[in-house]
Amino acid sequence: MTASNFENMTREELRDYVRHNPHDTAAFHKYVDMLRASPTRIKISPEQIDTELPKLLGAN
């Protein structure tokens, strides 16, 4: 598969491709780039993990 093919895949399609082709590092890197560009990505600092992560995951 070529990098241009990865551009035309949805995130779910690329995820499935990476799962079935774990040695394709170009696909893996493209998938990680897609994840990093996601608008739903949440950033928290290491200091916030204990307090914020349970809230984000809906834990009590």
Buried (B, 14 or more C-beta within 10 A) or exposed (E): EEEEEBEEBEEEEBBEBBEEEEEBEEBBEBBEEBEEEEEEEEEEEEEEEEEEEEEEEEEE
